[in-house]
Amino acid sequence: MSIAVLLSMAGGLGLFLFGMELMSDSIEKVAGAKLRRILEIFTNNRFMGMIVGVIFTGIVQSSSACTVMVVSFVNSGLMNLYQAAGVILGANIGTTVTSQLISFNLSEYAPAFLLIGVVVMMFCKKENIKKIAEVVVGFGILFVGLSLMSDAMGALKDDPQVAGLLMSMENPFLATLVGFLLTAIIQSSSVTVSIVLLLASQDLLALPITLYIILGCNIGSCVTALLASMTGKKEAKRAALIHFLFNVIGTAIIYVILFVAEAPVLNLIHSISADNGRFVANAHTMIKIFQVIILFPFSKYLVKLACLCVPGEDKKVGYRESYQLKYIGEKAVFNPATAVVDAIKELERMASLASENLNRAMNALITLDDDDIQEVYEVEKNINFLNHSITDYLVKINQTTLPIEDLKSLGALFHVVNDIERIGDHAENVADAARHRKEDNISISKEAQKELGEMLEMVNKIIQYSIDMFIRSDEARLQEILVLENNVDAKEKELQRAHVERLTRGDCTPGAGMIFSDVISGLERVADHATNIAFAITAEEKDDEMDSE
């Protein structure tokens, strides 16, 4: 084998891998957020989850990307294992789309795809269109690489030693091991099956042995998700294990069938295949569809088996747990397509902590409970920890290939984490007032206590509505939040006037008056921060629209 042939094969493989990666990443950037929402909405039913898995993987061209996203969803609590099982089974069928496309040999059209894609990327200013053009460029590069590899493999036929070595592969277990190792290293079964397809097209591999290599590729494709789940929770490990168990059990079933009736199976695939390349692509698809048909009714038992293999439960992290991250950080499964979702869930936890701490501080202001005052300070330290950790995480994910929609909302998340932290600061200010009131033995009238309670109730409601609007995009709360915010402003002015009247009448001491005035001013600012949270994404979208005009 000459150096030129080796370099040609290496260059072709490099272009193929780059084209596949560029195409997959660009699709995720353009449609990742929409595909993620489809996964969230349509996976309650296992059958629908399977269909979604087929479509998702067919579009993204990567079962590994789909499975890792599912593992991330399970880790975040957005999807349970039974839902995940359906999507994972569907992803195994969707991954065969790549080999089907490649088997049609569109290499002669690759230069046209490249030219169109590059021209659009150079002259179009709209980000979404540019990313779609990147998909087209990736598609073109993929087939250019494929053409180079195909030409190099054609030259291998003239080398009797290489051709003889490849054609002499007859051991099914060795073929399966080769397929597994190649896929585990490349981390893409689509790429490995495509290489097998090219070798078979050049008559460098016997067709029966390609079936066993494909089976090895299927198991090797599980490595990416298994590695991704290593740092995750036990549920994430179980989701990755479901993928692995499906392929191992499915491979064992196909082995038995081939052992009993290899000739009829080969004849069936031959009957629907025009050439060797189509044979490999059709074999890949048929194996996957057959495995899903056989194992789909038993998917709940795959879940139970995964739970037996990974027993026990994770230590639960409540929203009040100190100095711990629940959805992001080292113990979470990181995936760019779900990174913003995970950050938002951690922000929701932080917001609940800040809201509860505000109420605890207001209660301490009235009861002067030492334990409550001290807990406010402890919780505030935890809020500060979450503030720094979430901010660091947002900086980190800003440097990754996020979906375009998520990238647009990232700036808003920096503002939200700051507003939540400021609510926590106001709770600490109220605790300071409670401690000052206790140390100086300052009394607050029943009338003032009632007014503080009324204003706190309004502020609690606007915090709740704002978090709902931000987390769940519940724009039905939009008008209510605006009305509440105006009402809080009016209430603050009304209470300040009433406070001055009490001071004038001598019903209130200057010390109590200062505390009362500071607290209601702080509550009004809390309402402002809550309103900022509600409108964070909306404001960011308007800024993006102005930038694009």
Summary of the structure (lengths in Angstrom):
residues: 549
radius of gyration: 30.2
end to end distance: 57.1
largest distance: 108.6
contacts: 1970
relative contact order: 0.08
helix: 83%
strand: 0%
